[in-house]
């Protein structure tokens, strides 16, 4: 597999420090020195173009030494498609005090990876897996099986709730019960979203059935 690199600025030639290194070190060109301040994003034109063969793609990542200085890429990693022929650029910001990035500094690495052929079909996603829809910190969360509150806290609207209820009805059935939080108070606050929790009935009091969350229970919708 051969990758062609063309320099378009006065910049050091991309290189590997060791033959076994996964990535090519890319340098800051002359004239691209910058002082990166916290809260701002800086885009550095790396002064090189690359021709990646079909069947492969590139990942642009910061070197570990840049991370030690507090630098980070806001989007985590840059993806370079095989058909892209423009200059490579890297976006950086700092998590700490201002960081000077001088010309000729090795700022990031280009890693070439195989790209499998992926066919996409449109339909209903099967949730029948051990993990189901568990995402951020989902292991150990217990009886919660689906949390629709992915938007900013306290922003649930009628329109959003209708969409969440329609999805819940499709996944868990139209007869899925809806719970309200029991406990006295008369204060109100805007909700976050719909939550599907496995529950078991524990009793009946004051005209209300009572439930508790249980991993072996049946789904119940809760507006949180």
N, C-alpha and C positions, 0 to 999 in steps of 0.2 A: 504494500500500500504506500503510495507516494503522495505527499502533500506539497504543493508549490506555494512559496511565500515570496511576496514582492514588497520591498520597502518603498514607501512613498514620502518619507521624510528623513531628516538627518537623525538616524536612530541606530542603536546597536543591533546587530543581527540576532534574531531569536535563537536561543541555544539551550542545550541541556547541560547541567553541571556534571551529571554522570550519565553514562549510557543506559543505565537501568531506570532513570527517572521517568515518571509517567507523563510529565508535562514539559512543554517548551517554555522557558522563561521569556517574557516579553518586557521590554524596557520603555521608560518614559523618554520620548524624543526631545531633542533640543527645542527650547521655546515652549515646552509644556509644563515647566516647573509651576507648582501651585501650593498655596497654603490652605489646607482643608480645615474648615472650621465646623464645630459642632452645630447641627441643625441645618446645614446646607449640603446639597449634593453637587459634586463636581464631576464633569465628564472629561476624561482624558483621551484624546485621540492618540492611539498607539503607533500611528504611522506605518502600519503594515496591512496588506491584503493577503488573503489566503484562499487557495482553491482546494477545498476538501472534496474528495471523490464521492460519487453517489454510493449510498450504503453506509455512510459514516456521517457524524456531525461533531462539532466542537463544543467543549465547555470551557468558559473563561472564568477562572477563579483567582482570588487574591492569594499571594504567597503567604505562608504562615508568619513570616517576619513582618508583613504588613499588618496582620491581625494582632500581633504582639504590641504594635504601636497604637492600637485602638481603631484602625481602619476597618471598614466593612463595606460590602456591596449591598445597597438597599434591597435589591431583588434577589440576593443570595448567590446566584450564578448566572452567567450569560450563556445563552444558547446560540451557536453559530451554525446555521443550516448550510448544507452542502452547496446550495444554489446562491448563497450570498457572496458578493464580490466587492463590497465596500470596505472602507477602512475599519479595522477592529477598534472598538472604543470600550472603555471601562468606566462605570459610574461608581464613585466612592463617596463615603461620608465618614465621620469619626464619631466614636462613642465617648471620647474623653476630651482632652485639651486639644488645641489646634496642632495639626501634624503637617510638617513640610515634606512635600514629595518632590525631590529634585530631579532634574534631567539625568538620564543614564541610570536611574534607579530601576532595579528589577521589581516591578510592581505586581505582576500577575503571571499566571500560567495558562497555556492553551493545551487542553487535553483532548485528543481525538478518540472517539468511541464509536463502536459499531451501532448502526441504527436498524433495528429489525423492521420488517414490513408488517404493518398493523392494519387490519381491516376493521372498520367501524360499522356496526349494525345498530339500527335504531329500534328500541323496544322497551320492555319493562325489565329493570335490573332485578335479578334474583337476590333477595336478602337472606336466603337460607344458608348462611354460613355460621361458623362458630362465633366470629367476631361481629357479624351483622354490620350495623352502621357505626360501630364504636370508633371514635376518632381521637381528638386531643384528650390525652389522659383517660381514655375510656376504660382501661383495665382497672378493676378494683372499684368501679363506680356503683356496682350493685345492680339494683332493679331497673334503672333507667335504660330503656331500649331505643329511644329516639328523642333527640332534643332539637326542636325547630328554631330555637332562639339563637340564630347565628348573627342576627343584625345587632346594632348597638343597643345596649340595655335600655329598657323603657321606651321602645319605639313601636310597639305592636299596634297595628291599625286593623280596622274591620276587613279591609281588602287583604292584608297579609294573613289574618286569621282564617279567612275563608279558603285561601289557597292551602294553608296548612291542614285545615280540617278535611278538605277534599282528598289530600294525599293520605291522611291518616285513615279516612274511611276506605280508601282503595286498599291500603296495606293491611288494616286490622279489622275491617268490616263496619257496616253502617250501624251495627248495634253496640259498638264500643262505647261504654259509659263515659261520661264527663264528670270529673270530681271538682268540688270547690274546697278551698282551704277552710277548715273549720276553726273556729276560735273567736268569737265575740267581736271586736273592734268595728268601728264604723268609718275608719279612714280609707282612702282609696289612693292608688298610684297606677300609672300606666304600666301595663304588663310587658314582658319581654317576648313571649312566644308560647307555643304549644309544646307540651312535654308528654311523652308516652312512657308510663311507668307500669311495671308489673306489680300487681297488688293482690292481697287476700283480704277477705272480709273478716273483721275482728269482733263485730257486735253491732248493736243498735241502741242509740240513745237520743232522747229529745226529738224523736221523729226522723232521725237521720241514720242511715247505715254508715258504719265506720270501717275504714280500711287502713292497712299499713302496707308500705312497700315491701315486696318480697320477690327475690329472683325467680322463685318457682310459681309466682302468681299469674294472673291473666292481665292483658293490657288494659289500661285505663288512661284517658286523656286528662291532663291537668293544664290549666292556663296559669303560667307562672309569671 
